């Protein structure tokens, strides 16, 4: 109840009630005593007004009309003030071109808004019952405005003038939807207080110099490479001083590291003038004769990232700037930036976000159109995902490629999505650099004060087409006629400062010549560059992890096993509640007892095998982070890494944080119901350090496809494009179990199709073949059939001397399958991950009798062994499990098949023929034997959907392909 009252007290009061205090008593007494309008608030009463000789009756008679009028007029004025605060941004002069309403809504009739200076006067007559004669009356100001400065009352004419200066010029402030009074008051003070937009001479000269660099950089590129795409910043050159202002103010507030994400528009300019990438490194990217030196395919220049640590010249403090590499998929980088920011905060103990922060740049069309923006916003205040405030800067060109804003969004502004998290939105005319600078200062102060998101909307234009080769007049003829007439912002601002006497024309021209010379000298140096080094554009270096030339320090992997004492100790923790007086659910008590029994019997099931892997890494100082929907308990109620007290609300216990006093922390967190955003976030988290195991688990493997952009554009090709390794682990529950088409398949065929190994080349088998194969691949794809192998592959992910993404198709029914258990013996020191688990035959069984060798992967193995036993075919059919599908274990498949030279080779899967693994494994198994031994298929027939929704049909399909697998005559007609 108290918290509810507290929240109500924080809500911004409606002005009608904001001043119902003792001051009203003073007002009524003075008014009844004959005080003139506008001065009845004074205490003591105005000169000449005496209350002593009036009776109560005398005060009421004759004075009542004045009182009513005064009350109505004051309430009208307060409503007028509030109207400006709520809706002033709608009439602010935001469009530099002067041809569009930034909010797409001309809601004020044309006869009212002839000019903003007349707006208030028209409004008071039409909507607030005031007359022109009231303009010179003095009105008491409410506590919810700061336009008075040190004055508590102003004439109505001055009230209107100051409101229009605060809310209707080149800055439009959207904030009155925020339900926190302190935050609203803070914003009002920043924009309403008289004189806040004053700048020193040095600030103006610095701003001009930054505008010169921003503008002349683009002009230089246009002169040298007029026919090259570069996605220039022309029309919004004030972005550069905007970002530098944010960084300056944030550095002043203690920020040491800034992680940035942005689209292609203006990226080269940001790299040059904000991150301070060497200009010759940028210019040489335009040389078509430049040879690629690094491994990988590389990326276009306007997608590349950068990492740079330097001194901030304004604050004289060190600051690290990182611009993340990203694909053309606009906004896809947003959650990646947030994840990396969270990781850096975590590793440096920055629990409040005071030392590490993120800046996200957006285009207007993408900010409104891309759903990932919304998903990322909804991570902003979640405990395990918050980065304690992001500054969003929208480069609002008022166009998307060729699409008019009126066709591109349904909301008034492109920034309206930010309102869902109560982020204030500062719209600013980008042709007013001083207004831009002020707004960015306020945004940085907001983030430092409240640690909440904030949006800066730079309302600008795009001088060229979507790229420099594009013709915009086809689709926006009127806009581009105006743009051709538009004076560049640098020229306008320079003329303003020259007129003010802040700078001379000679100084201005010298500043231009100085930067032009810098560009020319860098251009000449760039001609000496003959080789393109992608590693020079690395956005997330891992100092000390690789050799100086970026290679692994070894090409071997130690045993991933543990000694028995460690296994037993972890098992004891996993089966106990390490906190006193903690009541767990009765069903969980049985689960923990079951775990204790398994530990006594020296065995593990799937959940306990995972527990052993994660806890042992924690014990070794490796941070482990497991994230995804419902991962704390596990979708299938098998994990239970977070215990909940049944008697105390919100009291929880994470036993894995009680493994060892010196262990690394374990983070396990249920995510929002998002795949795209959360997987991107975890990918970013994994970028920050190689010494952490970061896992994302899909609720069902089927649902990963809503995160397909992150998988396709970042995880699969990330190292090839950007020379950036990443060890993220994807846990994708997979298996045909009659649960329908949306709860059956993690689509393994898609992951395997993106693997970069060649099916037509049998690799050279060397001593370090298994590890070198992993190093050469773009990602690792496994489908483990035993808890021990799952345990080993998770530990191997960290013990390898490099990092690769790991895709694991995890089981569902095997979580409780009585045969899906492993002995401690399979997890002891000296044991490793088994890429292929061969048929284990007794000495009495003759390999020559084997007529069929079935290769399979994952859960179907248990269906096959059960059917084989039922049919009594143990001597004539061998079953081998390929646990690591990619990179393909050519050597082990060859050795296994050579044990049975007379056996027919068959691939069996429970998935449909056009799905699953068949199209991947068939050419590779065939290549092992130079296509001399055909590979037969047993599995479901081709289908459009991943699985049937009918339980009986599911069982019929299962029975049919098992019969194909064990009917030794099933392929006679194909031989």
LINPEBEL-V890615 format. One record per backbone hydrogen bond with DSSP energy under -0.5 kcal/mol. CO is the residue of the C=O (numbers start at 0). NH is the residue of the N-H. E is the energy in kcal/mol with one decimal. If there is no record, write none. Layout:
CO_NH_E + CO_NH_E
This chain:
0_4_-2.2 + 1_5_-2.7 + 2_6_-2.4 + 3_7_-2.0 + 4_8_-2.2 + 5_9_-1.3 + 6_10_-0.8 + 7_10_-0.8 + 9_180_-3.7 + 13_16_-2.1 + 13_17_-0.7 + 14_17_-0.7 + 14_18_-0.6 + 16_19_-1.2 + 18_20_-2.5 + 20_23_-1.6 + 20_24_-0.5 + 21_24_-0.8 + 21_25_-1.3 + 22_26_-2.2 + 23_27_-2.7 + 24_28_-2.2 + 25_29_-2.4 + 26_30_-2.7 + 27_31_-2.5 + 28_32_-1.1 + 29_34_-2.3 + 30_33_-1.5 + 35_38_-1.9 + 38_41_-1.5 + 45_48_-2.1 + 47_49_-0.6 + 50_53_-1.1 + 54_58_-2.2 + 55_59_-1.8 + 56_60_-2.6 + 59_63_-1.1 + 62_66_-2.1 + 63_67_-2.6 + 64_68_-2.4 + 65_69_-2.8 + 66_70_-2.7 + 67_71_-2.7 + 68_72_-2.8 + 69_73_-2.7 + 70_74_-2.6 + 71_75_-2.3 + 72_76_-2.3 + 73_77_-2.5 + 74_78_-2.4 + 75_79_-2.4 + 76_80_-2.5 + 77_81_-2.3 + 78_82_-2.3 + 79_83_-2.1 + 80_84_-2.1 + 81_85_-2.5 + 82_86_-3.3 + 83_87_-2.1 + 86_89_-1.5 + 87_90_-1.3 + 87_91_-0.5 + 88_91_-0.5 + 91_93_-1.7 + 93_95_-0.6 + 94_97_-0.9 + 99_101_-0.6 + 100_103_-2.3 + 104_106_-1.7 + 106_108_-0.6 + 108_111_-1.5 + 108_112_-1.7 + 111_113_-1.4 + 114_117_-1.6 + 114_118_-0.8 + 115_118_-0.5 + 115_119_-0.7 + 117_121_-2.1 + 118_122_-2.7 + 119_123_-2.3 + 120_124_-1.1 + 121_125_-2.4 + 122_126_-2.9 + 122_127_-1.0 + 123_127_-0.5 + 123_129_-2.3 + 130_133_-1.5 + 131_134_-1.5 + 132_135_-0.6 + 133_136_-1.5 + 133_155_-0.5 + 134_156_-3.2 + 136_155_-2.1 + 138_153_-2.1 + 141_144_-1.0 + 145_148_-1.3 + 147_149_-0.5 + 147_150_-2.5 + 151_140_-3.0 + 153_138_-3.0 + 154_158_-2.3 + 155_159_-2.6 + 156_160_-2.1 + 157_161_-2.6 + 158_162_-2.3 + 159_163_-2.5 + 160_164_-1.9 + 161_165_-2.0 + 162_166_-2.8 + 163_167_-1.8 + 168_92_-2.6 + 169_428_-2.6 + 170_172_-0.5 + 171_173_-0.6 + 171_426_-3.2 + 172_174_-0.7 + 173_424_-2.5 + 174_177_-2.1 + 178_180_-0.5 + 179_183_-2.2 + 180_184_-2.8 + 181_185_-2.0 + 182_186_-2.0 + 183_187_-2.6 + 184_188_-2.4 + 185_189_-1.6 + 186_190_-1.6 + 187_191_-3.1 + 188_192_-1.1 + 192_195_-1.4 + 194_197_-1.0 + 199_203_-2.0 + 200_204_-2.3 + 201_205_-2.5 + 202_206_-2.3 + 203_207_-2.3 + 204_208_-2.3 + 205_209_-2.1 + 206_210_-2.2 + 207_211_-2.4 + 208_212_-2.1 + 209_213_-2.4 + 210_214_-2.5 + 211_215_-3.0 + 212_216_-1.7 + 213_217_-1.1 + 214_218_-2.1 + 215_219_-2.3 + 216_220_-2.2 + 217_221_-2.2 + 218_222_-2.0 + 219_223_-2.3 + 220_224_-2.9 + 224_227_-1.6 + 230_265_-3.2 + 232_235_-2.9 + 233_462_-1.9 + 234_460_-0.9 + 235_238_-2.0 + 236_239_-1.2 + 236_240_-0.5 + 237_241_-1.9 + 238_242_-2.7 + 239_243_-2.5 + 240_244_-2.2 + 241_245_-2.1 + 242_246_-2.5 + 243_247_-2.6 + 244_248_-2.7 + 245_249_-2.3 + 246_250_-2.7 + 247_251_-2.3 + 248_252_-1.3 + 249_254_-2.6 + 250_253_-1.6 + 255_319_-2.6 + 256_356_-2.2 + 257_259_-0.5 + 257_321_-2.4 + 258_358_-2.2 + 259_323_-2.8 + 260_360_-3.0 + 263_266_-2.2 + 265_269_-2.2 + 266_270_-2.7 + 267_271_-2.2 + 268_272_-3.2 + 269_273_-2.1 + 269_274_-2.5 + 269_275_-0.5 + 270_276_-3.7 + 277_280_-0.7 + 277_281_-1.2 + 278_282_-3.0 + 279_283_-2.2 + 281_284_-1.0 + 282_285_-1.8 + 283_286_-1.6 + 285_287_-0.7 + 286_289_-1.4 + 290_531_-4.4 + 299_302_-1.9 + 299_303_-0.5 + 300_303_-0.7 + 302_325_-1.9 + 305_322_-2.8 + 307_309_-0.5 + 307_320_-3.3 + 309_318_-3.0 + 310_312_-0.6 + 311_315_-2.6 + 311_316_-0.6 + 316_311_-3.4 + 318_309_-2.6 + 318_320_-0.5 + 319_257_-3.1 + 320_307_-2.6 + 321_259_-3.7 + 321_323_-0.6 + 322_305_-2.3 + 327_329_-1.3 + 328_331_-2.0 + 330_333_-1.5 + 332_336_-2.6 + 333_337_-1.9 + 334_338_-2.4 + 335_339_-2.3 + 336_340_-2.5 + 337_341_-2.6 + 338_342_-2.2 + 339_343_-2.5 + 340_344_-2.4 + 341_345_-2.4 + 342_346_-2.8 + 343_347_-1.5 + 344_349_-2.9 + 345_348_-1.2 + 348_350_-1.6 + 349_352_-0.8 + 354_255_-3.1 + 354_256_-2.0 + 356_258_-2.4 + 357_390_-1.8 + 358_260_-1.8 + 359_392_-2.9 + 361_394_-3.3 + 362_366_-2.6 + 363_367_-1.5 + 364_368_-1.9 + 365_369_-2.6 + 368_370_-0.6 + 369_372_-1.5 + 369_373_-0.6 + 370_374_-2.0 + 371_375_-2.5 + 372_376_-2.3 + 373_377_-1.9 + 375_378_-1.6 + 376_379_-1.6 + 378_381_-1.4 + 381_384_-2.1 + 381_385_-2.8 + 388_357_-0.6 + 389_391_-0.7 + 389_453_-2.0 + 390_359_-2.0 + 391_393_-0.5 + 391_455_-3.3 + 392_361_-2.4 + 392_394_-0.6 + 393_395_-1.4 + 393_457_-2.4 + 394_363_-1.1 + 394_396_-1.3 + 395_459_-3.2 + 397_404_-0.5 + 398_400_-0.5 + 399_401_-1.0 + 399_402_-3.8 + 402_399_-2.3 + 403_406_-2.1 + 403_407_-0.6 + 404_407_-1.0 + 404_408_-1.3 + 412_415_-1.0 + 414_417_-2.0 + 415_418_-1.5 + 416_419_-1.3 + 417_420_-1.4 + 417_422_-1.6 + 418_421_-1.8 + 423_454_-2.4 + 424_173_-2.9 + 424_426_-0.7 + 425_456_-2.9 + 426_171_-2.9 + 427_429_-0.6 + 427_458_-2.4 + 428_431_-1.9 + 430_432_-0.5 + 431_435_-2.2 + 432_436_-2.7 + 433_437_-2.4 + 434_438_-2.6 + 435_439_-2.3 + 436_440_-1.9 + 437_441_-2.3 + 438_442_-2.5 + 439_443_-2.3 + 440_444_-2.2 + 441_445_-2.8 + 442_446_-2.3 + 443_447_-2.0 + 444_448_-2.0 + 445_449_-3.2 + 445_450_-0.7 + 446_450_-1.4 + 452_423_-0.5 + 453_391_-3.1 + 454_425_-3.1 + 454_456_-0.5 + 455_393_-3.2 + 455_457_-0.8 + 456_427_-2.7 + 456_458_-1.2 + 457_395_-1.9 + 457_459_-0.7 + 458_429_-2.6 + 460_462_-0.6 + 466_464_-0.5 + 466_469_-1.7 + 469_464_-0.6 + 469_471_-0.7 + 470_473_-0.8 + 471_474_-1.1 + 471_475_-2.5 + 475_479_-2.2 + 476_480_-1.6 + 477_481_-1.8 + 478_482_-2.2 + 479_483_-1.8 + 480_484_-0.9 + 481_484_-0.5 + 481_485_-1.0 + 482_485_-0.6 + 487_491_-2.1 + 488_492_-2.8 + 489_493_-2.8 + 490_494_-2.2 + 491_495_-1.8 + 492_496_-2.4 + 493_497_-2.6 + 494_498_-2.4 + 495_499_-2.1 + 496_500_-1.1 + 496_501_-2.0 + 496_502_-1.0 + 503_507_-2.1 + 504_508_-2.5 + 505_509_-2.3 + 506_510_-2.0 + 507_511_-1.8 + 508_512_-2.5 + 509_513_-2.4 + 510_514_-1.8 + 511_515_-2.6 + 512_516_-2.1 + 513_517_-1.6 + 514_518_-2.3 + 515_519_-2.4 + 516_520_-2.5 + 517_521_-2.1 + 518_522_-2.3 + 519_523_-2.2 + 520_524_-2.0 + 521_525_-2.1 + 522_526_-0.8 + 523_526_-0.6 + 524_527_-1.7 + 525_528_-1.2 + 529_290_-2.0 + 530_532_-0.7 + 531_292_-2.3 + 531_293_-0.8 + 531_533_-0.8 + 532_535_-1.4 + 533_536_-2.5 + 534_537_-1.3 + 536_304_-0.6 + 541_544_-1.9 + 541_545_-0.7 + 546_549_-2.2 + 550_546_-3.1 + 561_828_-0.8 + 562_565_-0.6 + 562_566_-1.7 + 563_567_-2.7 + 564_568_-2.4 + 565_569_-2.7 + 566_570_-2.4 + 567_571_-2.0 + 568_572_-2.0 + 569_573_-2.6 + 570_574_-0.9 + 572_575_-1.6 + 575_577_-0.6 + 578_581_-0.5 + 580_582_-0.5 + 581_583_-0.6 + 582_645_-3.0 + 584_588_-1.8 + 585_589_-1.5 + 586_590_-1.5 + 587_591_-2.7 + 588_592_-2.1 + 589_593_-2.2 + 590_594_-2.1 + 591_595_-2.2 + 592_596_-2.2 + 593_597_-2.0 + 594_598_-2.4 + 595_599_-2.2 + 596_600_-1.8 + 597_602_-2.5 + 598_601_-1.4 + 601_823_-2.6 + 603_821_-2.3 + 604_608_-2.6 + 605_609_-2.2 + 606_610_-2.1 + 607_611_-2.4 + 608_612_-1.9 + 609_613_-2.6 + 610_614_-2.6 + 611_615_-2.0 + 612_616_-1.7 + 613_617_-2.1 + 614_618_-2.2 + 615_619_-1.3 + 616_621_-2.8 + 617_620_-1.8 + 617_663_-2.3 + 620_622_-0.6 + 622_692_-2.8 + 623_666_-2.7 + 624_626_-0.5 + 624_694_-3.2 + 625_668_-2.3 + 626_696_-2.3 + 627_630_-1.1 + 627_670_-2.0 + 629_633_-2.5 + 631_640_-2.7 + 631_641_-0.8 + 632_638_-1.6 + 632_639_-1.4 + 633_636_-2.2 + 640_642_-0.5 + 642_652_-2.0 + 647_650_-1.6 + 649_651_-0.7 + 650_644_-2.7 + 652_642_-3.4 + 652_654_-0.6 + 653_656_-2.3 + 654_657_-2.4 + 655_658_-0.7 + 659_662_-1.6 + 664_623_-1.1 + 664_666_-0.5 + 665_667_-0.6 + 666_625_-2.8 + 668_627_-1.2 + 671_673_-2.8 + 674_678_-2.8 + 675_679_-1.9 + 676_680_-2.1 + 677_681_-2.6 + 678_682_-2.3 + 679_683_-2.1 + 680_684_-2.3 + 681_685_-2.3 + 682_686_-0.9 + 683_686_-0.5 + 683_687_-0.7 + 684_687_-0.9 + 689_691_-0.6 + 690_622_-1.1 + 691_693_-0.7 + 692_624_-2.7 + 692_694_-0.6 + 693_728_-2.4 + 694_626_-2.5 + 695_730_-2.8 + 696_628_-0.6 + 699_702_-1.9 + 700_703_-1.6 + 701_704_-1.0 + 702_705_-1.4 + 703_706_-2.2 + 704_707_-1.1 + 706_709_-0.7 + 706_710_-1.7 + 707_711_-3.4 + 708_712_-2.6 + 709_713_-1.6 + 709_714_-2.3 + 710_715_-2.6 + 713_717_-1.2 + 716_720_-2.7 + 717_721_-2.4 + 717_723_-0.6 + 718_722_-2.1 + 719_297_-2.4 + 722_724_-0.5 + 727_805_-2.6 + 728_695_-2.8 + 728_730_-0.6 + 729_731_-0.7 + 729_807_-3.0 + 730_697_-2.3 + 730_732_-0.6 + 731_809_-1.0 + 732_700_-2.0 + 734_736_-1.0 + 739_742_-1.2 + 743_734_-3.1 + 746_749_-1.4 + 746_750_-1.0 + 747_751_-2.6 + 748_752_-2.0 + 749_753_-1.0 + 751_754_-1.3 + 756_758_-0.6 + 757_760_-1.1 + 759_761_-0.5 + 760_762_-0.7 + 763_765_-0.7 + 765_768_-1.6 + 767_771_-2.9 + 768_772_-2.7 + 769_773_-1.1 + 770_774_-2.1 + 771_775_-2.0 + 772_776_-1.1 + 777_804_-0.6 + 779_806_-3.5 + 780_884_-1.6 + 780_885_-1.8 + 781_808_-2.3 + 782_857_-0.9 + 785_789_-1.8 + 786_790_-2.5 + 787_791_-2.4 + 788_792_-2.4 + 789_793_-1.7 + 790_794_-1.8 + 791_795_-2.9 + 792_796_-1.2 + 793_797_-0.5 + 794_797_-1.1 + 794_798_-2.0 + 795_799_-1.8 + 802_725_-0.5 + 804_779_-2.7 + 805_729_-3.0 + 805_807_-0.6 + 806_781_-2.8 + 806_808_-0.5 + 807_731_-3.0 + 807_809_-1.0 + 809_733_-3.2 + 811_814_-1.2 + 812_815_-1.4 + 813_816_-0.6 + 816_819_-1.2 + 818_820_-1.7 + 821_603_-2.5 + 822_825_-1.7 + 823_826_-2.5 + 824_827_-0.6 + 826_561_-2.7 + 827_830_-2.1 + 830_559_-1.2 + 830_560_-0.9 + 832_834_-0.7 + 834_882_-1.4 + 834_883_-2.4 + 835_837_-0.7 + 836_880_-2.6 + 838_840_-0.8 + 841_844_-1.4 + 844_846_-0.6 + 845_848_-1.6 + 846_849_-1.5 + 850_903_-3.0 + 851_853_-0.6 + 851_877_-2.5 + 852_854_-0.6 + 852_905_-2.2 + 853_879_-2.9 + 854_907_-2.5 + 855_881_-3.2 + 856_859_-0.7 + 857_860_-1.7 + 858_861_-1.7 + 858_862_-0.9 + 859_863_-2.4 + 860_864_-2.6 + 861_865_-1.7 + 862_866_-2.1 + 863_867_-2.8 + 864_868_-2.2 + 865_869_-2.2 + 866_870_-2.0 + 867_871_-0.8 + 867_872_-2.3 + 868_871_-0.7 + 872_875_-0.5 + 872_876_-2.0 + 875_850_-2.3 + 875_851_-1.6 + 877_853_-3.3 + 879_855_-2.0 + 879_881_-0.6 + 880_836_-2.7 + 880_882_-1.0 + 882_782_-2.6 + 882_884_-0.7 + 883_888_-0.7 + 885_780_-2.9 + 887_889_-2.2 + 888_892_-2.5 + 889_893_-2.2 + 890_894_-2.1 + 891_895_-2.4 + 892_896_-2.6 + 893_897_-2.0 + 894_898_-0.6 + 895_898_-0.9 + 896_899_-1.2 + 897_900_-0.5 + 899_902_-1.5 + 903_852_-3.0 + 904_935_-2.4 + 905_854_-3.1 + 905_907_-0.5 + 906_937_-2.4 + 910_939_-1.4 + 911_914_-2.0 + 914_917_-0.6 + 916_919_-1.1 + 916_920_-2.7 + 917_921_-2.6 + 919_923_-0.7 + 920_924_-3.0 + 921_925_-2.4 + 922_926_-1.8 + 923_927_-1.4 + 924_928_-0.8 + 925_928_-0.8 + 925_930_-3.4 + 926_929_-1.7 + 928_931_-2.2 + 931_933_-0.5 + 933_904_-0.6 + 933_935_-0.6 + 935_906_-3.1 + 937_908_-2.1 + 939_912_-1.4 + 947_739_-0.6 + 948_950_-0.5 + 949_953_-2.1 + 950_954_-2.0 + 951_955_-2.4 + 952_956_-2.3 + 953_957_-2.1 + 954_958_-2.7 + 955_959_-2.2 + 956_960_-2.3 + 957_961_-2.1 + 958_962_-1.8 + 959_963_-1.8 + 960_964_-2.1 + 961_965_-1.7 + 962_966_-1.5 + 965_967_-1.1 + 966_969_-2.4 + 968_971_-1.5 + 970_973_-1.5 + 970_974_-0.6 + 971_974_-1.1
